[in-house]
């Protein structure tokens, strides 16, 4: 059983009864589910994941007002629940890093933790400063219970993805990095036998390429450890994940060819989405054309590499 499935089982068969018995009125206002930090929230957990911060558990989100009034009581009830469920042992917590992941949580504080705002970003300037991985964390997992829909409303707003101007600006920034680090600097570093610099250029290119694929699929890129894994579920550019896997194992000459192959595929998708009409495969050449699609005057004037 995967972590998210186990969490739902634990809530529906153990936690729900206890909450209904002790907090029947509060049940009408709380949200319950599993989301946030941890591979199980993304559905990426495997046998290795069970060594820490994994096991029967769920989140209870209360409004700030209810959290101040009932938070300690609800957490005390949660802590008394049986640790084991469905044949799985109690969750193994990893100390300070486990804080705020499960149990009774304040909804407003939870969204502030990942987006900086109790109801998520509103303005373009606010959206610009929220890291992609934090938005992925705030929108993953599953909500099992939310009769009022307040917690889910913020979540659904975030899941609608970036405002289009922000998405385009990020795409421009990724294209610029892919061109500079991969198409231009990587082969030059190899020729100079700057091996460390070449590997750094390859890493910069790979990270920008992965983020680009997420942006073109209108999905938030998760924490770097899971970025490549998550690409296997993409509708657009599904082969780029395989191409990157082959790239990092290639010798320099082959690596240059694979970089060009990835950039060619990305350029074609940019044209399919109407973000550029240029036929060039050197991605930096597409950036001015893509910038023209940005309507916000301030954002339109920013440097290509600035998000």
C-alpha positions as CSV (number, residue, x, y, z in Angstrom):
1,X,0.0,0.0,0.0
2,X,1.4,3.4,-1.0
3,X,1.5,6.1,1.7
4,X,-1.4,8.2,0.4
5,X,-3.6,5.1,0.2
6,X,-2.6,4.1,3.7
7,X,-3.3,7.6,5.0
8,X,-6.8,7.5,3.6
9,X,-7.4,4.0,5.1
10,X,-6.1,5.2,8.5
11,X,-8.4,8.2,8.5
12,X,-11.5,6.5,7.2
13,X,-11.2,3.4,9.5
14,X,-9.6,4.9,12.6
15,X,-9.3,8.7,12.7
16,X,-12.8,9.6,11.4
17,X,-14.7,7.7,14.1
18,X,-12.6,9.3,16.8
19,X,-13.1,12.8,15.4
20,X,-16.8,12.3,15.0
21,X,-17.2,11.1,18.5
22,X,-15.1,13.9,20.2
23,X,-15.5,16.8,17.9
24,X,-18.8,16.4,15.9
25,X,-19.4,20.1,15.4
26,X,-15.8,20.8,14.5
27,X,-15.9,18.1,11.9
28,X,-18.2,20.3,9.9
29,X,-15.5,23.0,9.7
30,X,-12.2,21.0,9.4
31,X,-10.4,19.7,6.4
32,X,-8.7,16.3,6.5
33,X,-6.2,14.7,4.1
34,X,-2.6,14.3,3.3
35,X,-0.6,16.9,1.5
36,X,2.7,18.7,1.9
37,X,6.3,17.4,2.3
38,X,7.2,13.8,1.7
39,X,7.4,11.5,-1.3
40,X,4.1,9.8,-0.3
41,X,2.2,13.1,-0.8
42,X,3.4,13.1,-4.5
43,X,2.7,9.4,-4.9
44,X,6.4,8.8,-5.5
45,X,7.1,6.7,-2.3
46,X,8.7,3.2,-2.5
47,X,10.1,0.7,-0.1
48,X,13.0,3.0,0.7
49,X,10.6,5.7,1.7
50,X,9.4,3.8,4.8
51,X,12.6,4.3,6.8
52,X,11.5,7.8,7.9
53,X,8.4,10.1,8.0
54,X,6.2,7.4,6.5
55,X,3.4,5.4,8.0
56,X,-0.2,5.6,9.2
57,X,-1.0,9.4,9.5
58,X,-3.0,12.2,8.1
59,X,-3.4,16.0,8.4
60,X,-6.2,17.9,10.1
61,X,-6.5,21.5,9.0
62,X,-8.4,24.0,11.2
63,X,-9.1,27.7,10.6
64,X,-6.9,30.0,12.6
65,X,-9.7,30.7,15.0
66,X,-10.6,27.1,15.6
67,X,-6.9,26.2,15.8
68,X,-6.3,28.7,18.6
69,X,-9.4,27.3,20.5
70,X,-9.3,23.6,19.8
71,X,-5.8,22.9,18.3
72,X,-4.3,21.4,21.4
73,X,-7.3,19.2,22.1
74,X,-7.5,17.9,18.6
75,X,-3.8,17.2,18.5
76,X,-4.1,15.3,21.9
77,X,-6.8,13.2,20.4
78,X,-4.7,12.5,17.3
79,X,-1.7,11.5,19.4
80,X,-3.9,8.9,21.2
81,X,-4.9,7.1,18.0
82,X,-3.4,3.7,17.4
83,X,-0.1,4.0,15.6
84,X,-0.4,0.9,13.5
85,X,-3.0,0.3,10.7
86,X,-3.6,-2.2,7.9
87,X,-0.6,-4.2,9.1
88,X,1.8,-1.3,8.9
89,X,3.9,-0.2,12.0
90,X,3.7,3.3,13.4
91,X,5.1,6.3,11.5
92,X,8.8,6.9,12.0
93,X,9.4,10.6,12.5
94,X,12.8,12.2,11.8
95,X,12.9,14.8,14.5
96,X,12.8,18.5,13.6
97,X,12.2,17.9,9.9
98,X,9.0,16.1,10.7
99,X,7.4,19.2,12.3
100,X,4.3,20.5,10.7
101,X,3.8,17.6,8.4
102,X,0.9,15.7,10.0
103,X,-1.6,16.0,12.9
104,X,-3.5,19.1,13.7
105,X,-2.4,22.1,11.7
106,X,-3.6,25.7,11.2
107,X,-4.8,26.1,7.6
108,X,-3.7,29.7,7.2
109,X,-0.3,29.0,8.7
110,X,0.1,26.0,6.4
111,X,-0.5,28.0,3.3
112,X,1.7,30.8,4.5
113,X,4.5,28.3,5.1
114,X,4.6,27.3,1.4
115,X,3.3,30.4,-0.4
116,X,3.9,33.2,2.0
117,X,0.1,34.0,2.0
118,X,-2.8,32.6,4.0
119,X,-4.9,32.3,0.8
120,X,-2.0,32.0,-1.7
121,X,-0.5,34.7,-3.9
122,X,-2.7,37.1,-5.6
123,X,-0.6,39.7,-7.5
124,X,2.0,38.9,-10.2
125,X,4.7,40.2,-7.9
126,X,3.6,37.8,-5.2
127,X,3.5,34.9,-7.6
128,X,7.0,35.7,-8.8
129,X,8.5,35.1,-5.4
130,X,7.0,31.7,-4.5
131,X,9.4,28.8,-5.4
132,X,8.0,26.2,-7.8
133,X,8.8,23.4,-5.4
134,X,6.8,25.1,-2.6
135,X,3.7,25.4,-4.9
136,X,4.1,21.7,-5.8
137,X,4.1,20.9,-2.1
138,X,1.1,23.0,-1.4
139,X,-1.0,21.3,-4.1
140,X,0.0,17.6,-3.9
141,X,-1.7,14.7,-2.1
142,X,-5.4,14.4,-1.5
143,X,-8.2,15.9,0.6
144,X,-10.4,13.3,2.2
145,X,-12.9,15.6,4.0
146,X,-13.7,19.3,3.6
147,X,-17.4,20.0,4.0
148,X,-17.0,23.8,4.0
149,X,-14.5,23.8,1.1
150,X,-12.4,26.7,2.4
151,X,-9.1,24.8,2.5
152,X,-9.8,23.2,-0.8
153,X,-10.7,26.5,-2.4
154,X,-7.2,27.9,-1.8
155,X,-5.7,24.6,-3.1
156,X,-7.8,24.7,-6.2
157,X,-6.8,28.2,-6.9
158,X,-3.2,27.3,-6.7
159,X,-3.8,24.2,-8.9
160,X,-5.0,26.4,-11.7
161,X,-1.3,27.2,-12.1
162,X,0.6,30.4,-12.6
163,X,-1.0,33.5,-14.3
164,X,0.0,33.2,-17.9
165,X,2.4,36.2,-17.8
166,X,4.3,34.5,-15.0
167,X,4.4,31.2,-16.8
168,X,5.7,32.8,-20.0
169,X,8.4,34.7,-18.1
170,X,9.6,31.5,-16.4
171,X,9.6,29.7,-19.7
172,X,11.8,32.5,-21.1
173,X,14.2,32.2,-18.2
174,X,14.4,28.5,-18.6
175,X,15.0,28.8,-22.3
176,X,17.8,31.3,-21.7
177,X,19.5,29.0,-19.2
178,X,19.2,25.9,-21.4
179,X,20.8,27.8,-24.3
180,X,23.5,29.4,-22.2
181,X,24.5,26.4,-20.1
182,X,23.8,23.6,-22.4
183,X,24.0,24.7,-26.0
184,X,26.8,27.3,-25.5
185,X,28.8,26.8,-22.4
186,X,28.9,23.0,-22.0
187,X,30.8,22.3,-25.3
188,X,33.2,25.3,-24.6
189,X,34.0,24.0,-21.1
190,X,34.7,20.5,-22.6
191,X,37.0,22.0,-25.2
192,X,38.9,23.9,-22.4
193,X,39.0,20.7,-20.3
194,X,37.2,22.6,-17.5
195,X,35.6,19.4,-16.3
196,X,34.0,20.7,-13.2
197,X,32.6,23.7,-15.0
198,X,31.3,21.3,-17.7
199,X,29.5,19.3,-15.1
200,X,28.0,22.4,-13.6
201,X,26.8,23.6,-17.0
202,X,25.2,20.2,-17.6
203,X,23.5,20.3,-14.2
204,X,22.2,23.8,-14.9
205,X,20.9,22.7,-18.3
206,X,19.2,19.6,-16.9
207,X,17.5,21.4,-14.1
208,X,16.2,24.2,-16.5
209,X,15.1,21.6,-19.0
210,X,13.1,19.7,-16.4
211,X,11.5,22.9,-15.1
212,X,10.7,23.8,-18.7
213,X,8.8,20.5,-19.2
214,X,6.8,21.1,-16.1
215,X,5.9,24.7,-17.1
216,X,4.9,23.5,-20.6
217,X,2.6,20.9,-18.9
218,X,1.2,23.6,-16.5
219,X,2.5,21.6,-13.5
220,X,4.7,22.8,-10.6
221,X,8.1,21.2,-10.5
222,X,8.7,19.5,-7.1
223,X,11.8,19.4,-4.9
224,X,14.9,18.6,-7.1
225,X,15.1,15.0,-5.9
226,X,11.7,14.2,-7.5
227,X,11.8,16.5,-10.6
228,X,13.1,13.8,-13.0
229,X,10.9,11.1,-11.5
230,X,7.8,13.2,-12.0
231,X,8.5,13.7,-15.7
232,X,7.3,10.2,-16.5
233,X,3.7,11.3,-15.9
234,X,3.8,14.2,-18.4
235,X,1.5,14.5,-21.3
236,X,3.7,17.0,-23.2
237,X,7.3,16.2,-24.0
238,X,7.2,12.8,-22.2
239,X,10.5,11.7,-23.9
240,X,12.6,14.5,-22.5
241,X,12.9,12.6,-19.2
242,X,14.4,9.6,-21.1
243,X,16.6,12.0,-23.1
244,X,18.0,13.5,-19.9
245,X,18.7,10.1,-18.4
246,X,20.7,9.2,-21.5
247,X,22.4,12.7,-21.5
248,X,23.9,12.3,-18.0
249,X,25.4,9.0,-19.0
250,X,26.8,10.1,-22.3
251,X,30.3,11.0,-23.3
252,X,30.9,14.7,-24.2
253,X,30.3,14.5,-28.0
254,X,27.2,12.4,-27.6
255,X,26.1,14.7,-24.7
256,X,26.2,17.7,-27.1
257,X,24.0,15.9,-29.6
258,X,21.5,15.0,-26.9
259,X,21.4,18.6,-25.6
260,X,20.5,19.7,-29.1
261,X,17.9,17.0,-29.4
262,X,16.2,18.1,-26.2
263,X,16.3,21.8,-27.3
264,X,14.8,20.9,-30.7
265,X,11.9,19.1,-29.0
266,X,11.3,22.0,-26.6
267,X,11.4,24.6,-29.4
268,X,8.8,22.6,-31.3
269,X,6.5,22.5,-28.2
270,X,7.0,26.2,-27.7
271,X,5.7,26.8,-31.2
272,X,2.8,24.3,-30.7
273,X,1.7,26.4,-27.7
274,X,1.9,29.6,-29.7
275,X,4.7,31.0,-27.5
276,X,6.9,31.7,-30.5
277,X,6.8,31.6,-34.3
278,X,10.5,31.4,-34.8
279,X,12.0,28.2,-36.3
280,X,15.4,28.5,-34.6
281,X,16.5,25.7,-32.3
282,X,19.0,27.8,-30.3
283,X,16.6,28.7,-27.5
284,X,18.1,32.1,-26.7
285,X,16.9,33.3,-30.1
286,X,13.3,32.5,-29.2
287,X,13.4,34.6,-26.0
288,X,12.7,38.1,-27.5
289,X,9.7,36.7,-29.4
290,X,8.3,35.0,-26.3
291,X,8.8,38.1,-24.2
292,X,6.4,39.9,-26.6
293,X,3.6,37.7,-25.4
294,X,3.9,39.2,-21.8
295,X,1.3,41.8,-21.2
296,X,2.4,43.2,-17.9
297,X,4.7,46.2,-18.6
298,X,7.0,45.7,-15.6
299,X,7.5,42.0,-16.3
300,X,8.0,42.6,-20.0
301,X,11.0,44.9,-19.2
302,X,12.9,42.3,-17.0
303,X,16.0,40.5,-18.1
304,X,15.5,37.2,-19.9
305,X,17.0,35.2,-17.1
306,X,15.1,37.0,-14.4
307,X,11.9,35.2,-13.3
